[in-house]
Each structure stands twice: as structure tokens, then as C-alpha cells.
């Protein structure tokens, strides 16, 4: 697929039938996907065919092949102009995201306490494919409250403090959640997983602030050089996966009724204001709240271990999702329009002054949390005024190898030993699980961040280095 280089970090796919808008890829040339091995640029063009799409079909620097939409894809549709919502534009792990907590503790103070700290975190963090969880819900009404209330309900039940909600996207819960639109199968899958990490690329990581690029913004976020932090990456588990599965099937059956044709069945969609569109958004919001509660519970468990092992607490820096579709108001062709903004493997990055930010962050912008691959650094960034792609940026390093390829590449090697050689303490992962997530399977996170900043999507605040990891 032909790409036109518009600037060092911006490439264009010219519009051609049946595309309604062009494609735009934010990346350096070295980060562009290999067209022979990765069809993600074709997916960018396919997304550009969706009814009601405005601006462009965008791809972030970490773009790679996904289901329907590329991972690292952003697209907005005009609700009043027949714009659609597509479950493939959110993905199977609805509201998968990142939560960062900061300790009043320097890495140099941990010393010999790191090993017992990691033992404790490993013990209280349910993970893997099983049904273990922090919160064992005994009643259907409790799960319903989680789906409606997210982190707010968890805090009400004693899992956290009120300040957590101000430092969480949507203040801890999406208000238009509708558990009635969640299938019994999805409820069954989620009932025993509230407060669990899952598997794959999900993790709980102990880190230190290795470098600060903007002292003023870092201070507002609650970060300083050498500080110990905890980063949690997980989502809505089996509940979110089932909701996506249910609604892809449901929308595939009704597209013809609405006169919709798409080049890939994985882009199954329905108008935002249709019955099916509203039902999906209600179910998706319920899964988003489940994911927020999930991270809230894991954070609360981590806080208790930190207090016991170090005598210090953990304050929430921010909690942000990177798999959502949200109804937002943005400028289009000189006017303000209500848009359904799909972010799949992409993070919202609100600029300074945005009304959705809490008072203590409004002057500096939203914390943007971008984890690297296991064993590499993670970054904290902030939103910038006038950013393209509807105030969105990348969500991670982006895979360049499938999990099968990664395991094959690590054959004959010891992933755990490689991490421990970097002074990273590992708890609870199988050899295969570690091999799937080693740095060679991902793009260079520093190059991804350079492209995101160079394209004007966000701005660096701090870099975090791992010292311990809990994996599924």
C-alpha cells in the first residue's frame, strides 16, 4: 500500500474507493509495519470505509494487526450523520488499561525488602487463565453494582480512597452503562474474575522513576526522580471478551438492514443511534466499569502489601483505558460535532485546560501512561494543545512478533534468567508466558515515544524502569 510521507512522523494513505477519508499513520519510517508480514495498513484503509467517519482513519506509532481495526487505531464517526460504532474498533479486552501508583519511597531505600515485597505482591495478585480473584461476589446484585459503578463502587465498599476517583478517567465509572445489555454468558465469565490480572501482556510491575523530562508537570503528577512506583496493566477479562463476541455477531446480522457494507466482516457495525448501537455502548460501558473496578481492587491489594513490607503508602497517579469507544465533542470542518471516537490500543491524551480533567491536573494536562515491553522502560507523558487524532496517542510498544514467533525465538534460552540478569525480580510466570512477552517481540518503546512526541500527539514527562514484575 502506497504511503505518502507528509512529515518525518506522519504518512498518508490517499483516499480511494471505497474509502471515505484518507488514512494517516503517525510513525517514523523505521516503525512502519512490514506490509509483507503485517496487514495493519490495509486495516487502516478498511476502517476509512466506515459510514460517518470524519477526518481520517488514524494509526499510532505502535500500530500492528488487530481484529478488524488495527491495534493502535483511532477513528471517529459523526453520530448525527449516520456514524457507526464497531466492536472491532474497541477490541475484545474492553477498557484494558493502565494504572500507575507512586510510593513515598526511593528505590535505594528498598534494598533487601524488594524480594519479600515481590513475594507479597505475587501472593495477592490472582493471575493467569483461572478464576481466582480479589473479590468473590456472592450475589448477582453485587456484580450489577460493579458494572454500573466501577471504581466508585469499589471505593464505596472500602477498596481505596475518594481521591482515587479524581485521578481516574471518567472519575472511576462510565455513567451510561447498561448491565441489561450484557449477556448471561458474559456475566457468568466475569462473576469470578473481579480483581485479577489475567494473562498475555498483562502485568503488575514495580518500577523506579529513572528520568524526569519536565519537573513542573512531574511534580503535579506526584512523581520525582528515584521514586518507587507500581504499574498495573489489565482489563475486563472474560466479561469484556464475551461482550465483543456477542455484538460482532449481532451487528453482522443487521448491517444489511441499515444499508451498510464493509470490506471485512470483522468491521461489523451499526449506527450509533440504532437499537444495536445503543445496546453495544451500554454493554461496553458496563465492561469498562468492570475493568476500572478490577484495577481498583488490584491496587488496593498492592497498597496493603506495600504498607506491610515498607511502611509506606501508594498514591494513584492516574488510571487510563486504551480500548474504548466514547461519545465526545470535537471540532470538525469549523463546527463542533458529537463523535463516537474509537480508540483501540490507543490512549486518550487530554491537553491542559480540558474540562474533563480534575482541578489539580487542569494546568498540566492528563497523565498518559505507556508501558513498554517486559524488561524495558515505561513512559509517563501528557496531552498537548491542538493535537491531531481527537486527543489520542499510542498505548504501548506494539508487537512485531506473534506470541508463537516469540516463543520460537526464545527456544533454548531462559527468559527468567535474562530478566534477573537485568536485576528485575520475576514472580509467578511460566517460561512460555515470559517468552511471549520478551522485548524482542515488541517495537523499541523509546522509538515509539519519539514518534508520538514528534507527531505532536503528546509530550514526555518521565521514564520508569522496572525492578520487579508479576506476570500471569
C-alpha positions in Angstrom: 0.0 0.0 0.0 1.5 3.3 -1.1 2.3 5.8 1.7 3.0 9.5 1.2 5.4 11.0 3.7 3.9 14.3 4.8 6.5 14.9 7.6 9.1 12.9 9.5 6.4 11.3 11.7 3.3 11.4 9.5 2.4 9.3 6.5 -0.8 9.4 4.4 -2.7 6.7 2.6 -4.6 8.6 -0.1 -8.3 8.1 -0.3 -9.6 5.7 -2.9 -12.9 3.9 -3.3 -14.5 2.7 -1.1 -12.5 4.8 1.4 -14.5 7.9 2.7 -11.4 9.6 4.2 -7.7 9.2 3.9 -5.6 7.1 6.3 -2.9 8.7 8.4 -0.1 6.8 10.1 2.0 8.6 12.8 5.4 6.8 12.8 9.0 7.1 11.8 9.9 5.2 8.7 11.7 2.5 10.8 8.5 1.8 12.8 6.2 1.3 9.8 4.7 -2.2 9.6 6.2 -4.7 7.2 3.5 -4.9 4.6 4.5 -8.5 3.7 4.1 -9.7 7.3 1.5 -7.4 8.8 -1.7 -6.3 7.2 -2.4 -3.4 9.6 -2.0 -0.7 7.0 -4.7 -2.5 4.9 -6.8 -2.4 8.0 -6.3 1.4 8.3 -7.7 1.7 4.8 -10.6 -0.6 5.6 -11.6 1.5 8.7 -11.7 4.5 6.4 -14.8 3.0 4.7 -17.0 3.1 7.8 -20.2 5.2 7.5 -19.9 8.6 9.1 -16.1 8.6 9.6 -14.6 12.0 9.8 -11.1 13.4 9.5 -9.1 10.3 8.8 -8.5 6.7 9.8 -5.6 7.1 12.2 -2.8 4.7 13.2 -0.5 5.3 16.2 3.3 4.5 16.1 2.7 1.2 17.8 0.3 0.0 15.1 0.0 -3.7 14.3 -2.5 -6.2 13.1 -5.7 -6.5 15.1 -9.3 -7.7 14.8 -11.0 -5.5 12.2 -9.3 -2.3 13.3 -5.5 -2.3 13.7 -4.2 -2.2 17.3 -3.2 1.4 17.6 -6.1 2.5 15.5 -8.3 5.6 16.1 -11.4 6.6 14.2 -14.3 9.0 14.9 -17.8 8.8 13.3 -20.3 11.6 13.3 -23.3 10.5 15.3 -25.8 12.8 13.6 -24.6 11.9 10.1 -25.2 8.1 10.4 -21.9 7.4 12.1 -21.5 3.8 13.3 -20.0 2.1 16.3 -17.9 -1.0 15.7 -17.0 -3.5 18.4 -13.8 -4.3 16.4 -12.9 -0.7 17.0 -12.7 -1.3 20.7 -11.5 -4.9 20.8 -12.1 -7.9 22.9 -10.5 -6.7 26.1 -12.8 -3.7 26.6 -11.3 -0.9 28.7 -8.0 -2.7 29.1 -5.8 0.0 30.5 -3.0 1.1 32.9 -3.0 2.3 36.5 0.1 4.0 38.0 0.6 4.4 41.7 3.5 6.3 43.3 5.1 5.5 46.7 6.7 7.9 49.2 9.8 5.7 48.9 13.0 5.8 46.8 14.4 2.7 45.1 17.6 3.0 47.1 15.6 2.5 50.3 14.1 -0.9 49.2 17.3 -2.9 49.4 16.7 -6.3 50.7 13.0 -5.6 51.1 12.4 -6.0 47.3 12.3 -9.8 47.4 9.7 -10.0 50.2 7.8 -7.2 48.6 7.6 -9.1 45.3 6.7 -12.3 47.2 3.8 -10.4 48.8 2.6 -8.9 45.6 2.8 -12.2 43.9 0.7 -13.8 46.6 -2.2 -11.2 46.5 -2.4 -10.8 42.7 -4.6 -13.5 41.1 -3.4 -14.1 37.5 -3.4 -16.5 34.6 -6.4 -18.0 32.8 -8.1 -19.3 36.0 -11.0 -17.8 38.1 -9.1 -16.6 41.1 -10.0 -13.0 42.1 -9.6 -10.5 44.9 -13.4 -10.0 45.2 -15.6 -13.1 45.3 -19.1 -11.8 44.6 -21.8 -13.7 46.3 -24.8 -12.0 44.7 -25.9 -11.0 41.2 -26.7 -7.6 42.6 -23.1 -7.1 43.6 -21.9 -7.7 40.0 -24.6 -5.4 38.7 -23.3 -2.7 41.1 -19.7 -3.3 39.7 -21.0 -2.9 36.1 -22.8 0.3 37.0 -20.3 1.8 39.5 -16.8 0.7 38.5 -14.1 2.1 40.8 -16.7 4.3 42.5 -18.5 1.2 43.9 -15.2 -0.5 44.8 -14.2 2.6 46.8 -17.7 2.7 48.5 -17.0 -0.9 49.6 -13.7 0.1 51.2 -11.3 -0.8 48.3 -9.5 2.6 48.0 -10.0 6.2 48.9 -12.1 9.0 47.5 -9.0 10.7 45.9 -8.6 7.7 43.6 -11.7 8.7 41.7 -10.4 12.1 40.8 -7.3 10.5 39.3 -9.2 8.0 37.2 -10.7 8.5 33.7 -14.4 9.3 34.0 -14.0 9.7 37.7 -14.0 5.9 38.1 -17.1 4.9 36.1 -18.8 5.5 32.8 -22.3 6.8 33.6 -24.3 5.3 30.7 -23.5 1.6 31.5 -26.4 -0.8 31.0 -25.9 -4.2 32.5 -29.2 -5.3 31.0 -27.5 -5.4 27.6 -24.8 -7.8 28.9 -25.5 -11.5 28.1 -25.8 -14.2 30.7 -22.7 -15.8 29.3 -20.7 -12.7 29.7 -21.9 -12.3 33.3 -21.0 -15.9 34.0 -17.5 -15.4 32.7 -16.9 -12.2 34.7 -18.5 -13.1 38.0 -15.4 -14.8 39.4 -12.7 -12.6 38.0 -13.2 -9.2 39.6 -9.8 -8.3 40.9 -7.5 -10.5 38.7 -4.7 -9.8 36.3 -5.3 -12.3 33.5 -2.6 -13.5 31.2 -0.9 -12.4 28.0 0.7 -8.9 28.2 -0.9 -8.0 31.4 1.3 -7.4 34.4 1.9 -5.7 37.8 5.3 -4.1 37.7 7.3 -2.4 40.4 9.3 0.5 38.9 11.5 3.4 39.7 11.4 6.9 38.1 14.6 6.7 36.1 14.4 10.1 34.4 12.2 13.2 34.6 11.9 15.4 31.5 9.6 18.1 32.9 9.9 18.8 36.6 6.8 21.0 36.9 4.4 18.5 35.3 6.0 15.5 37.1 5.6 17.3 40.4 1.9 17.9 39.6 1.5 14.2 38.8 3.2 13.3 42.1 6.4 11.9 40.5 10.1 12.6 41.3 13.5 11.0 40.3 14.3 7.7 42.0 10.8 7.2 43.3 9.2 3.7 43.5 6.0 3.2 41.5 3.6 0.4 40.8 2.1 0.0 37.3 -0.9 -2.3 36.8 -2.0 -3.3 33.2 -5.2 -5.4 32.9 -8.8 -5.1 31.6 -12.3 -6.6 31.6 -11.2 -10.3 31.5 -13.7 -12.8 30.1 -16.7 -10.5 30.5 -15.4 -7.9 28.0 -14.3 -10.7 25.6 -17.7 -12.2 25.6 -19.4 -8.8 25.0 -17.3 -8.1 22.0 -18.0 -11.6 20.6 -21.8 -11.2 21.2 -22.0 -7.8 19.5 -19.8 -8.6 16.5 -22.2 -11.5 15.7 -25.3 -9.3 16.4 -24.2 -6.4 14.2 -23.1 -8.7 11.4 -26.7 -9.8 11.1 -28.2 -6.3 10.9 -25.8 -4.4 8.7 -27.8 -5.1 5.6 -30.9 -3.6 7.3 -29.1 -0.3 7.6 -27.5 -0.5 4.1 -24.0 -0.9 5.5 -21.3 -2.7 3.6 -17.8 -3.2 4.9 -14.7 -4.8 3.3 -14.0 -7.0 6.3 -16.7 -8.8 8.4 -14.5 -8.0 11.4 -15.6 -4.4 11.0 -19.3 -5.3 11.7 -21.0 -2.2 12.9 -24.3 -0.4 13.4 -25.4 3.3 13.5 -24.6 4.8 16.9 -28.2 5.9 17.3 -29.7 2.5 16.3 -31.0 0.0 18.9 -28.0 -2.3 18.3 -25.5 0.7 18.6 -27.0 1.9 21.8 -27.1 -1.6 23.2 -23.5 -2.2 22.5 -22.4 1.1 24.0 -24.4 0.3 27.2 -22.8 -3.1 27.4 -19.3 -1.8 26.6 -19.6 0.9 29.3 -20.6 -1.9 31.8 -17.4 -3.8 30.8 -15.4 -0.5 31.1 -16.7 -0.2 34.7 -15.8 -3.8 35.4 -12.2 -3.1 34.2 -11.9 0.0 36.4 -13.1 -1.9 39.4 -10.7 -4.7 38.5 -7.7 -2.3 38.6 -9.0 -0.6 41.7 -9.1 -4.0 43.6 -5.6 -5.0 42.5 -4.3 -1.6 43.5 -5.9 -1.9 46.9 -4.3 -5.3 47.4 -0.9 -3.9 46.4 -1.2 -1.0 48.8 -1.7 -3.4 51.7 1.4 -5.3 50.8 3.4 -2.1 50.4 2.3 -0.9 53.8 3.2 -4.2 55.4 6.6 -4.6 53.8 7.8 -1.0 53.6 5.6 1.0 55.9 4.7 3.4 53.1 1.6 4.0 51.1 0.8 4.3 47.3 -1.0 7.3 45.8 -2.8 7.0 42.5 -1.1 9.0 39.7 -3.8 8.1 37.1 -5.9 5.3 35.6 -6.5 5.3 31.8 -8.1 2.9 29.4 -6.9 2.2 25.8 -9.7 0.1 24.4 -12.9 2.2 24.3 -15.4 4.0 22.1 -16.6 7.3 23.6 -19.1 9.9 22.6 -17.1 13.2 22.6 -17.4 16.7 21.1 -14.7 17.7 18.7 -14.3 20.4 16.1 -15.0 19.2 12.5 -15.0 21.4 9.4 -15.3 24.6 11.6 -18.1 23.3 13.8 -18.5 21.3 17.0 -19.8 17.7 16.4 -20.8 14.8 18.6 -18.5 12.0 17.6 -18.1 8.3 18.5 -14.3 8.1 19.0 -13.0 4.6 18.7 -9.6 4.1 20.4 -8.3 0.5 20.0 -4.8 0.1 21.5 -4.8 3.9 21.8 -5.0 6.2 24.8 -6.9 9.4 25.3 -4.4 12.3 25.9 -6.3 15.4 27.1 -4.4 18.7 26.9 -4.0 21.3 29.6 -7.2 23.2 30.3 -9.6 20.4 29.3 -12.8 20.4 31.3 -12.7 16.7 32.0 -9.5 17.0 34.0 -9.5 17.3 37.8 -8.6 20.7 39.2 -5.1 19.6 40.3 -4.2 18.5 36.8 -6.0 21.1 34.6 -3.0 23.3 34.3 -0.6 20.5 33.1 -2.8 18.1 31.1 -3.7 14.4 31.5 -1.2 11.8 32.6 -0.6 9.4 29.7 0.7 6.0 30.7 2.5 4.0 28.1 4.1 0.7 29.2 7.0 -0.8 27.3 7.6 -4.5 26.8 8.6 -6.6 29.8 12.2 -5.7 30.8 12.2 -2.3 29.2 11.2 1.1 30.4 7.7 2.7 30.5 6.8 6.3 30.0 4.6 8.9 31.5 3.5 11.7 29.1 0.9 14.4 29.0 -1.5 15.7 26.4 -0.8 18.8 24.3 -3.0 21.5 22.9 -4.1 21.1 19.3 -3.1 17.5 19.0 -4.4 15.6 16.0 -6.4 12.3 16.1 -9.0 13.6 18.6 -6.6 13.9 21.5 -5.3 10.3 21.2 -1.9 8.7 21.3 -0.3 5.3 21.4 -0.8 2.7 24.2 2.5 0.7 24.3 5.4 -0.6 22.3 3.4 -2.6 19.7 4.1 -6.2 18.8 6.4 -7.2 15.9 6.2 -10.9 16.6 3.2 -13.1 17.3 3.3 -15.0 20.6 4.1 -18.2 18.7 7.0 -16.5 16.9 8.3 -15.0 20.2 8.3 -18.4 21.9 10.2 -19.9 19.0 12.8 -17.1 19.1 13.4 -17.8 22.8 13.9 -21.5 22.3 16.9 -22.8 24.2 17.1 -19.6 26.3 15.9 -18.8 29.8 13.7 -15.7 29.8 13.6 -15.5 33.6 17.4 -15.6 33.8 17.6 -12.8 31.2 15.3 -10.6 33.3 17.1 -11.4 36.5 20.4 -10.5 34.8 18.9 -7.0 34.5 18.2 -7.0 38.3 14.4 -7.5 37.6 12.7 -9.8 40.1 10.1 -12.0 38.5 7.2 -13.7 40.2 4.7 -16.2 39.0 5.1 -16.5 35.3 5.6 -19.7 33.2 8.6 -19.9 30.9 6.2 -19.7 27.9 4.4 -16.7 29.3 7.7 -14.8 29.8 9.0 -15.8 26.3 5.8 -14.5 24.7 6.4 -11.0 26.2 10.2 -10.6 25.9 11.4 -7.3 24.4 12.4 -8.8 21.1 8.6 -9.4 20.4 8.0 -5.7 20.5 9.0 -2.4 18.9 11.5 -0.2 20.6 9.4 1.7 23.1 11.8 4.7 23.1 11.4 5.0 19.3 7.6 4.7 19.6 7.6 7.6 22.2 9.9 9.7 20.0 7.5 9.3 17.1 4.4 10.1 19.2 6.1 13.2 20.6 7.5 14.2 17.1 4.0 13.9 15.6 2.6 16.3 18.2 0.4 13.7 19.9 1.8 14.1 23.4 4.9 15.2 25.4 7.3 13.2 27.6 7.2 13.8 31.4 9.1 10.8 32.9 10.6 7.4 32.1 10.2 4.5 34.5 12.5 1.5 34.8 11.3 -2.0 36.0 12.7 -3.6 39.1 10.1 -6.3 39.7 7.3 -7.9 37.7 4.3 -10.1 38.5 3.0 -12.0 35.4 0.3 -14.4 34.5 
